[in-house]
Amino acid sequence: MEKTRKQQICILGSTGSIGTQALQVVADHSDRYEIYALTANNQVELLAEQAHKFNPEVVVIANEQHYDKLKELLSDIPLIKIYAGSKAIEEVVEAEPIDMVLTAMVGFAGLAPTIRAIKAHKKICLANKETLVVAGELICSLAKEYRAPILPVDSEHSAIFQSLVGEDCNEIEKILLTASGGPFRKFTQEQLATVTKADALRHPTWSMGAKITIDSATMMNKGFEVIEAKWLFGVPAEKIQVLVHPQSIVHSAVQFADGSVKAQLGVPDMRLPIQYAFSFPERLNLSGDRLDLFKQPLEFFEPDLDKFRCLALAYESIKKGGNMPCIVNAANEIVNRAFLEDRCSFLKMSEIIEMAMGKCTFIEKPSYEDLIATDAEARCIAEEAV
């Protein structure tokens, strides 16, 4: 009997929260999956450790200053090809043996390699939401042209995707996008004025990287997910309703024309959406806790758009269209980092983003080159304001 070929996976951002959990999935299903390439930005020791365990063909470190250190750490595995720099990350996704690319890089940096992977006809397991926030129209157009499937890895978008399986011909009346509400859901405006990064990094239900945890605290993350859902599922923003659901059990839902609602529920575990993107349409065994609905209530609340201005600004950017979501994303990346470095207060973040939206050059139908220029301009404006 012929042995089934293992699916070859490239993980962009293997040392982050999504990347490390994806490697757990690969380890649990080593009869199906194999790592072809691993990439990281700065965490050279962890990248080397992962390379020793998974023995990929290629490893890439984005920060070229770590190249010599990486070579030294992997000197005992001479067959591994070692590269450095953002261009090397863009090129590695095109390697012929790769079947799927998990885009788990953080921020705007994920856009260029995702485009290259789409053009190389790879299956995209999308965990980098900024790709669709910044260039949704371009990405969807390219995916259609090059017949590259995009499977969402965000727990919310995976839940929507799972709810839509078998519903191809049925109209979506509304998407119900759930949000935990973050650590400051019950805070007053006065309390928000004095919160620290330590407060913001204590997420009540999910364990994530620092950048996305801060975005969750401001609810900008949910705003980005509204934009992402618009492009992934072809639904206008006014048909996407955000529900604050503190328990993070209902990961999202879809309402259809007959009024019925389909939802995906489960314990908060990012391995599930990662594995589902890898294995679709199959469901594979996943170890871990199982949902017990007897143990807790399921609560839902409306988000406070006055208190969480970032979510309101994201909706405004969708309404404006063009390069406005790109402006919001770039400014957000600057203020998010500034907050983490104690250079910007929590409430000041939304003020600077709103200011960048007003100052940055608006382009109604941006090209890829326009988006690169917009990103640079918005970052400059936001950095000066910080």
Buried (B, 14 or more C-beta within 10 A) or exposed (E): EEEEEBBBBBBBBBBBBBBBBBBBBBEBBEEBBBBBBBBBBEBBBBBBEBBEEBEBBBBBBBBEEBBEBBBEBBEEBEEBBBBBBBEBBBBBBBBEEBBBBBBBBBBBBBBBBBBBBBBBEBBBBBBBBBBBBBBBEBBBEBBEEBEBBBBBBBBBBBBBBBBBEEEEEEEBBBBBBBBBBBBBBEBEEEEBEEBEBEBBBEBBBBEBBBBBBBBBBBBBBBBBBBBBBBBBBEBEBEBBBBBBBBBBBBBBBBBBEEEEEBBBBBBBBBBBBBBBBBBBEEEEEBEEEEEEEEEEEEEEEEBBBEBBBBBBBBBBBBEBBBBBBBBBBBBBBBBBBBBBEEEBBBBBBBBBBBBBBEBBEBBEEBEEEBBBBBBEBBBBBBBEBB
